[in-house]
Amino acid sequence: MRKVLTVLLLALAAGCAAPTDPEVTFYADGEAINVEPTQYCDLESENCEVDVEAAGVLRVRPGKPVQISVPGELAESAWSVKFTYRNARGEQQEPLRSKLFTANEPRYAYTLVLPNPDDQLESVEVQQYGARIETSTTGAFDFVARGTWVLSVDDRH
């Protein structure tokens, strides 16, 4: 009886534990940082938790790549990487996005390489998409982000 009670109490305690949000790891110049989502919603991209303090900061020199590792629950869903950067003259460039990764071919890592060797990365967002799709003003369909992991770049040299 005591063994059954112990197992039951352990099961109840495990069931009450709050689920943790998945973390994304960013790596550049020999440093790594684990980042929690700044926004994380249910599958329908509703009922969201927001934590703007969750954004990470990492120093990245001009032209250097950033390696991104995602956990299984992201890798086995639809996700992409959006980033902003400046050219060598310091001029802001249009934000770019990686291709869309899907559950059909799970992708656990991505290396972000800027278009030119002297470009300076400014920010990176890993975006996981939910089940909700919306129509844009152009008539195209847009996936709605379920989760967003943000890296701000410290570009001091």
Secondary structure, 3 states (H helix, E strand, C coil): CHHHHHHHHHHHHHHHCCCCCCCEEEEECCEEEEECCCEECCCCCCCCEECHHHCEEEECCCCCCEEEECCHHHHCCCEEEEEEEECCCCCECCCEECCCECCCCCCCEEEECCCCCCCEEEEEEEEEEEEEEEECCCCCEEEEEEEEEEEEEECCC
